[in-house]
Amino acid sequence: MGRAYAQTPAVGGKNALRWLSIIFAMAKAPSAEEQIQSLREEIRHHEHLYYVLDAPEITDAEYDSRMNRLKQLEQEHPGLITPDSPTQRVGGKPREGFPKVAHSRPMLSLDNAYNEEELRAWDQRVRAGLPSSETLRYVCELKLDGLSMALHYTHAANGAAHLERGLTRGDGTTGEDVTTNVRTIRSVPLGVAAKKLHSAHLPADFEVRGEVVLPQTAFVRMNEERVAAGMAPAANPRNAAAGTIRTLEPNIVAQRRLNFYAYFLLRNGETLLPSHTETLEALRTAGFLVNPHAKTVKDIDAVLEFIARTEPLRETLGYEIDGVVVKLDSTAQQRRLGFTGKAPRWAIAYKFAARAGITKLEDVLFQVGRTGKVTPVAALTPVLIGGTTVTRATLHNADEIERLGVKIGDFVQVERGGDVIPKIVAVVDDKQHPRGTQEIRFPAKCPVCGSELMRIEGEVDWRCVNNSCPARVREELLHWSARGVMNIEGLGDAMVAQLLGQSPDLNPAEYALAGESDAVTEEGAPIATRKPLIHTVGDLYRLKREQLLGLERVGEKTADALLAQIERSKSAGLARVLLGLGIRFVGERTGQLLAQHFGSMNALRQATAEELEAVNEVGPKVAQAIVEFFAVPKNLQLIDDLESLGLKVAAEKKVIGTAFEGLTFVLTGTLPTLTRDEAKEKIEAAGGKVSGSVSKKTSYVVAGDEAGSKLEKAQSLGVKVLNEAGLLELLKG
């Protein structure tokens, strides 16, 4: 560079101008495309360090700064957005339900071994199925307690591969396409660069199978949030992971911090590499998260040594495991052994014993839930199980008490196995543990309001049918305000207790007493402290500032914040309202499907059972429960009340213009200021139509932040792409 400058003429003229133009060209800033590509590579590098290698090199703030810059550049240049960009992890909601897709080859379960004898018998079967002259090696891996997943990658630009599809195990033959949610899992590469594919000896189209798990820290945090919001805690991390991956809200999936551990490679349904050891190494090289606790061993004795070393680790790993998976290492030997009707002959799962303890049953409490279900809960002498002190265990229902033959004073075996509420599995009856004598009497009346309990024919649960039961109202309010429902922050246990005229210091053991006017807490303080301010969910929306200021520990700031949250919840939408109403069998997913199908509360409440069953995934049992709910006058009165108070329980659209008549729009990504629903309303109000898929007939694709595959398809078809500003300008025109 120095010599070039030295030879530049000192005087002006054409020669000087030519040199100046060269210098300016060399010094000009990189193009937007170059900046975007550079940022993507840097972000992918740091995501791999953080989520796969657990060795971050930059702070969260530095990472966020790079991501925000990339989002800004892609927003300015939507034509440069690609499906494997780090910004594309959270896109729009999936279509109604999840499409079913056939697996390239069945995702089978494994046969189980529960002791050394069964494991050695499996080893003998393997050896008997192969020539005695062949050397065998086994690979031992942790049996992760999560959700099986298949990820399909296909050709991308420049010899790379990008994530095309993510499928659940389903029934083993056909899985659900949950790609939108899989993309939010940070340990899942959205793309694999050509250089990594070459190093791993992989083609650009391949399939990775593995396990989605929810780390214990994330599970504990999730349950703390659920309990604080008045929702029932998830039973275990496996169930929580499965429920999370099937939600219709990708943002919720992203917040849960799921991990994907890869352990299998296929291409067109066939194993790719000569050995499982090479498969695991190839997956690591390609950038996938592979569990480090895996070992290749020479015989079954070494397998047993691995199991003995591994079982004590289960309390320190940070995620749930329930055993060890043992596989033949050689792919050729695997093929020769083949499969039974339901499992491979060349692999087996050694299951650990459930974590259990023995303790004394001191008492039984009867808790009333939101639907009126009365659940017996065992109060136990504290016992340490799996690193957690257990003081409560579920007894499920009256039939389970009878089956166990359990009495108060009995010593019982309690299993935890990852469950938040452990369960009693047996009564201990030996010389060291004398039997109790006090029978457990299931109440005939509600322990809170005194109403007669009812049991529906064919069901095991007894229920309080009094909709005004204080315990039911309390649970309904906590459910209504939960994050996944109406998301009213500040409406937790203590606040709800006070709104119901109770002490803010109640603990769960005292909830059952909340309906008794003379009941007291463990410290002797009265539970009922004042006249209730609310009796139904609708009363929340009638609360006044001065009423809240009269409660304990509630100042002006707290009162104003709560009222603002309550007001904001009026716009939560039809699906959230349906979930909040507590219709039996209508959870988050079903509520979304019903809202999408019917569009308004009025249409839904008039639907017949046959019309309800026409909705995807709604069967006769769910349809009947919905019909029965809307047949109750009190429920209809509540819905009318909520609508009169300003809640959005209808979705009728009014066309106020014809500027967009004949035009079809597709929305993708997150817009800067408009929600997807708000953009749709504006388009339809101008006479346009909003479609869920891109085709040659699409007039415009409106692309926001983190746009997905719809943008790519629009570009390939030559469909015009707008950002939010372009849409608003078109609306003005």
N, C-alpha and C positions, 0 to 999 in steps of 0.2 A: 504494500500500500504506500509506503514512504517513497519508493522510487517512482511510482506513478505520479505522485504529487510533484516530485522534483522536476519531472519532465514537462509539466504543464506550462504552457507559455505564460509569460508574465504580463503580456499585453492582451487586449480584448480581441474581438474578431470572431470569425466562424469557428476557428480551432478552439478558442477558449470556451465558447458556448457549448461545443460538442463535449468537451471534458466536463464542464459543469453539469450537463445533462446526465453523463455517466455517473458522476459522483452522487447526484440526487437520486438516480435510480438505485444505486447500491445502498443508499441510506434510507430509502423509503420504508415505512412500517409494513409489517406482514399483512397480507390480506385477511379478510374476515374468515375465509375458509381455512387458512393456515393457522390462525389463532384458535379456531374451534377445534381443529384436529390436535393441536398441541395441548390444549386444555383437557381434551378427552383422554389422551394418553397419560397425562399427569394424574388426573383424577382416578383413572382405572388403576394406575400403579399404587396410589395411596389407599384405595379401597381394598386392594389385594393385601397390602401390608396390614391394614387394620382388621379386616373381617376374616381373612384366611390365615395369615401368619401371626396375628396378634402381636405385631411389632410396629406400631405407628411411628412415623418420623415427623409429623406435623401436628399442630394443635387442631381441635375442632373448629376454632374460629378461622384458621388458615384454610382448612378444607372448605368450609362454608363460603369463604371469599372466592375461591376458585370456582365452586359450583355456581354461585350467583352470577359470576362473570360469564360463565358458559351459558347459563339460562338467558342472560341478557342478549348475548350475541345470537343465539338461536331464535330468540323472539324477534330480533331485528332482521334475521335472514331465515325465515321458516323453510325455505327451499333446501337448506343445508341440513335439516334435521334428519337423522337416521335412526332406525329402530334400536341399534345397539349403543346409542349415546347414553351416558350416565344419567342424563336428565329424564330418560324415558322409563324409569323404574316405576313411577306411579302415574298411570294414565287415567282414562275415564272408567266409569263403572262397566262391568261386563254386560253383555246382553242379558235378556230375561233368562234366568237359569244358567246352567253351564252345559254346553253341547257335549254329547257323548262321542268318544273317539275310540276306535279299536286299537289295542296295543300291538306293537310289531311282533311280539310273542308274549304269551301269558305271563303275568306277574304272579307267580305262585307263592304260597306260604311255605314254611319249613316244618319238617317233622321235629319234635321236641325230645330231648333227653333230660331227665331230672336227677340222675345220679351217675356214678362212675360205671356201674354195671350196664346201664342202658347205652352209655357212650361207647364203651368197649364193644358192645354187641353191634353197634352201627359200624365201627371200624372193621369188624370181622366181615360184615356184609359187603363193605367197600372192597376189601381185599379179595373176597371170594368172587367178585364180579370182574376182576382184572387179572391178567396173567401174573403168576407168582414171580416171574423174572423182572417185572417192572418195579422201579423205585417209586415210592409214594412220598409226597410232601403235602402238608396241610397248612392252610393259612387261618390264623385265629384273629377274629375281630370282635369288637364290642357289639352286643346286640342293643342297638339304640332303640329306645322306647318312643317312637314317633310315628310319622305318617310317610308311607312309601310314595315315591314320586318318580316319574320318568320325564326327562328333559330331552327334547329333540332339537338338534342344531343343523343348520343347512348352509349352503354356499352364500357368501356375501361378497362384497367388492374386494379386489386385491388379494384373492385367495384366502380370505378370512372366513370365519363361520359366525353366524349370529343365532341367538335363541329364537326358534320358531314356535315351539309349543311346549307347555307343561301339563302333564296328565297325572291325576290321582290314580291310585291302584284300582279303585272302583270294585268291580266284582272279579278282578283278576284278568278278565278278557277285554273288558271295555272300561275306560276311565273317563273322568270329567275333565274337560279342557279348562284349566284354571290359570292360563298363561298370564292374564292381567295381574293376578295376585302373586304369582311366582316371580314376576319381574321386580317386585318390591323387596325380595330377599337379597340382601347385600352380598351374601357369599355365593350367589348364583351369577356367573359371568353372563352378561348380556351378549357378549361376543368373545371370540377367541382369535387373536391375531394370527396371521399366516406363519410368522416366525415361531410362535408357540406350538402351532399345529405340527410344524416340521420337526421341532425338537421332541415332541411327544409321539411322533410317528403316527399321526392321526389324519384321516381325510377331513374334508371340510363339511361332510355330512355324517353325523353320528348321533348316537343316543346315550345319554348318561342316566343311570338309575341310582337312587340313593334314598336318604331318609331326611325328612323335615322335622326338626326338633325345636322345642321351645326351651331356652335356657332357664334354669331354676330361678335366677334372679329376676328375669322377665316375668316368669310365672307368678312369683311372690308379689311383684309390683302390680301385675294385672289383677290378682285377687284382692290385694289391698284396696285398689281403686273400685273394684266391684262391690266389696263389702262396705266401703265408705259411701258408695252410692246406693246402698240398700239392696244390691243384687246378690244372688246366691253365688258363692265362689265356684270356680270351675273345679271339677273332681280331681283332675291330674293334668300334668303337662301334655301328655299324649292327646287327651280329649280336647284340650285348649288349642293345640296345634292344628288338629283336624278341623275344629270349628272355625278357627281363624282363616285357614286357607280356603274355606268354602264360603266366606262372607262375601257379600256383594259390594263391600266398601274397601277398595284397595288401600286407602289411607289408613284404615284400621290395621290392615295386615302389616303395613310398613312400620307402624308404631310398636308392634309386638316384638320386633327384633328376632324373627325366626332365623334358624340356621339350616343350611342344606349340606349334609355330608354325603359325598359321592363315593360309590364303591363298585360300580359295574359299568362296562362299556359294551355297546352293541352297534352293529350297522346292519340295517335291514333284518333285524331280528337275530343276527348271528354274533357270537362273541368275537371281538376283534383281534385280541392278542393271544400269544401262545400260553400265557400263565396269568393267574390272578395277581401274583406279585408284580408282574410287568404292568398289568392294568392299573393297579393303585399308583404306581410310579408315574405312568402316563397321565393320569388324572391330576396328580400334583403338578407335573410339568406344565400342563395346559392351564393351570390356574384355579383348579377346583379345590375346595376344602375337603381334605381326606383326614379321617380320624387318625391321630398319631399312635393310638394304642392298638397296633396290629403287628403280628409277627408270623413269619414263616417258620415252621418246625418240621422235624423229620418223622415223628411218630406220635401215637396216641398218648404215651407217657408225657411227652413234652406238652401236648395239648392240656392235659390235666394240671401240669405245673403252671401253665399260663392262666388257667381258670383260678387256681388257688391264689395266685398273685393278684389277680384282677378283682375278685369279689370284694376285698376290703376297700378298694378304691372308689366304689360306687357312691360313697358319701362325700367324696372330695372332688368329683369331676365337674360339677356345675351343671350337669344335665342328667336325665334319667336313663339308666340302662337296666335291663332285666335278665341279662345273661351274656353268653359268648356264642358267636356264630363260627362254626368250623367248616371250611370248604377244602375240597381237593384243589391243589394249586394248578395242576396241568389242565389246560382247556381240552386237549385231546382226550384225556382220561374222563373228563366230565361228559363229553359227548358220548363216549362208549357206554358209560353207566346210565345216562339218560334220566328219565323221570318216571315217577308213578303217576297215578291220575291226578294228584294234587300237590306233589312236592318233588324237588330234585333228589335223586339218590346220592348225589355227591356232596351234599351239604346237610348240616343239622344244627339246631339251636339248643345249646345247653342252658336251661333255665335256672336262675338263682332261686333260692327259697325266698318267699315273701317275708318282708321285715315284720316281725311280730313281737309281742310282749304279753306278759301275764300281769293282771292287776285286778283290783276289787271293784265291783259295781256297787256304788254307794247310794245311788238314787236314779230315778228316771224322770226327766222333765218332758212336758208335752208342749211343743211349739206349733203355733198356728201360722201358716204361710199366706201368701197373697191370694191364692185361689181357695183358701179355707182348709187346705190339707193339714191334718194334724200329724206331726211326726214325733215319735218317741226318741229322745236323745238320752243316752246313758251318761250319767255323771260318774267319773272314775277317780280312783286314787291316782294321782299323777304318776306316769310311767314314761321312761325314756325309750323311744322307738325310732331308729334311724336318725338319731341326732336331734329329734324333736320331742319335747315334753307333751304328752297326750293327756288331756283331762276330759275330753268328750269323745263319744263314738256314736254313730247312728245305729238305731235298731230297726230302721226302715218303716215297719208297720206292725199291726197287731198279729198278722199271720207269722211274721218272722220271730216275734217274741214266743209264740206258741211252738214254732218249729224248733227253736233253740232250747226251750224248756228252762229259760233263764229266770232267776229270781234276784231280788235285791239282797245283797250280801254275798252273792256268788263271786268266785274268782273266774275271770273270763280271759280267753285268748283274743287279743286285739291285733289285727293286721293293718298296716299302713299302706305299703306298696305304692307310695306316691299320692295317695288320696289326701285331700285336705281334711275331710271328716273321716277318720278311720272307722272301721267296722268291726263288730264283734262276730267272730266266726265260730266260737265254740265255748261251752262251759267246761271249766277244768274241775274234774271230780277225782281227787285222790286224797291220800292221808295228809299231805302237806297243805291242802286247800279245801277246808270244809265247805259244804254247801250252805247257801243262804236259805232263809225260811219265809221271807216276805214276798207274797205274790205280787206281780205287776198287774195292776188293774187298769185296763184301757178305759179312759173316761167315756161316759155316755153323753156328757154335755161338754160344750166348748169350755176349756179351762180359762178363757178370758171373758167371754160375754155370757156364758151360761146357756146358750142356745143348744137345742138337741143336735147331736151329730148325726149325719146321714152317710150311708154307704151305697153307692150306685151299684146295681147288680152287674156282676162281672168284673168289678174293680176291687183292689185290696185296700184302698185308702178310705179312711173316715174323714169327712169334711164338715166344717162349720159353714152353713149356708146363709148366715146373716151377713149381708153386704155391709152393714154398719158396725160390725165387730171391730173394736179398737185395734186389735192385732192385725186384722186384714187391711183396715184403712191405713195403718202405719206402713205395712209392707207395700201397699199400692202406691203410696206417696213416694216411698224410697225408690220403687221401681220406676215410677213416672219420671223422677228427676235424674235417673241414672245417665251416665255419659252416653251410653249406646242408645238411649231412648230420647228424652227431651233435653238432656244435657243441661240441667239447671244447677250450676255450681253454687255451693253454699247451703244446699238443702240436704244435709246429711242427718245422721242419727240424732244428734243433739238438737238441731233446729226442728226437725219433724216432731220430736218428743214434746218440745215446748208448744208447737202449734197445736198439738193434740191435748194440751193442758197437763203435760207430764213433766217430771224432773228431767233436766238435760243430762243428768249423770247416770242414767240407766245403763246397766250392762246387759248383755244378751240373756243372762240367767234370770233377769228380772222382767223381761218383756212379757212373760206369761202372766205376770201379776198386774199388768198395766190397766186392766179393766176393773180392778177392785178399788173402790174409792178409799178404803182404809188401809191399803197395802203400803208397805214401807220398803226402802232399799236395805241392803246389808248393813249400812251405817245407821239405820233407823230413821232416815229422812222419808217424808211422805212421797209416794210416786205420783199421785194425782195432786197437782199444786194449784191449778186454776181452771177456769172454764175454757174449753177448747175454742180456738179461733177458726178452725176448719173442720169439716166433717166429710168432705169429698174432694176429689182432685179439682173439680171446678172452683171450689172455694179458694184455691191458691191464687186464682186470677182476680179475686175480690179483695185481697189483702191490701191494707192501707199502711202508709209509713208510720203513722202514730201507733198502730197496733204492734208493729215489730219493735218499735222503740220501747215498748212496755215489757219486753222479754229480757231475761237475764243475759248478760254479756253481749248485748246487741246495741251497738252505737249507730250514729247516723250513717257512717261509711258502710257498715255491714248491711244496714237496712236498705240503703239506696242500691248497693251492688246486687242484693238478692232480688229486689223488685225489677231491676234492669234485666237480670237473667230470666226471670219469669216472663217478662214482656217479650224478650227475644225468642223464647221457646214457642211463642205463638206461630212462628214461621218455620217450625221444624219440618213440616210436611206431612202428607197423608200416611206414608209408611211408618213414620215414627209414632204418630197418633195411634195407629192400629196396634203397634207393639206395646204402647203404653197402656192401652185399655185392658190388657191382660186376658185376651180371648184365649181359651184353652187351645194348645197346640200351635198357636200363631206366634212364632218367634221372629227374629229379625229378618231372616231370609223369606219366610212365607209372607210377612207383612209387605216386603218390597215387591214380591211377585203379585200380590193382590192389588197393591196400589198401581203398579204398572198396567195390570190387566183392566181394572175397572175405572181408574182415573178419578173417582170421586167417592166419598163416603155414601152419598145418596144412592149411587148405582150399586154399591156393595151391599148396603143394608136391604135392598130389594131383591138381591140375587137368590135364586133357588139353589138347592143342593146340587142339582144337575149342572147349573151354570157355574157354580163354584168348582165342581170337579173338572170342568174344562180348563181350569188354570193349571199350568205346568206344576207338577209335584204336589198338588192338592188332591188327597184321596177322600174316600167316603167319611172316614172318621173325622178328619179336619173340617170337611164341608159341613157335617152335621153339627159340630161344635160351634161353627160360625153362625149357622142358622139358629141354633138354640140361643146364642148370645143376643142376637138381634130380635129374638122373640120376647125378651124380658123388657117390660115397659121401663123399668128403672134404668136399664142400660141405654135405651133410646133417649130417655130424659137427660141423661148425662151427656150424650153426644150433642143433643140440641143445645144444652146449656153451654158446652164448650164452644160450639159454633157461634152462639150469641155473644160470647165473651171475646171473640176475635180470633180463635184458632183456625188455621187453614185446614179444613177437613173436606174441602171440595176442590176440584181441579178443572172446572169448566173454563174453557177459553173463549174469549169474544174476539171476533175478527173486526178490526176497526179500520182496515185499509186493504187495498188491493195491489199495492206497488210490487209485491213479491209473488203475485198470482202466477202459477205455472212454474215457479222456481223451487228446486229441491236443495236443501242444505244438509250438510253433515257436520256435526260438532265433534272436535277431538281436542284433548288437552285441557289445561286449566287456563282460563282467561284472566287477565289482570284485575278487572273490576266486576265482571258479570259472573254469576254462577251459571252452570249449564242450563238450569231450569229458567233462569231469567233471560238468557239468550234465546232459548226456545220460545218463550212467551212473546218476545219482541218479533221474532220471525213469523210466528203464527198470527200474531196480531196484524201483521202487514200482509197477510194472505199467503205466506209461504208455507212450505211443508218441511218438516225435519225428519230425516231418515237416520237409521242406525248404521247403514253400510254404504260404502262408496261404489258407484257403478258409472258407466258411461252416461247415464241419464242424470247424474248429479250435477247441479248447476255450480255450486260453490262448496268448498270445504273450509270451515272456519277453524283455524289451528291456533291453539294456545300453548302455554308452557307445558312441556313434557308431553307433546303430541305423540301418538303411537303409530301403528302400522297403517291407519287410515290415511295419514298424510303421505306416506310412501306410495300407497296405492293411487292416491289422487295425482301424485306427480307422474307416475307411470302411465296413467290414462290421459294426462293432459288436462285434468280438471283444475279450474281456477282456485287458488288458495288465498284466503283472506286472514288477516289477524283481527283482533277485536276492533281496532281503530278503523280498519277497512269495512267491517260489518256496520259499525255505527255510521260511517260516512255514506254507505249504501242506503241505510235506513233514512238518512236525511234527504238523500236524492229522491 
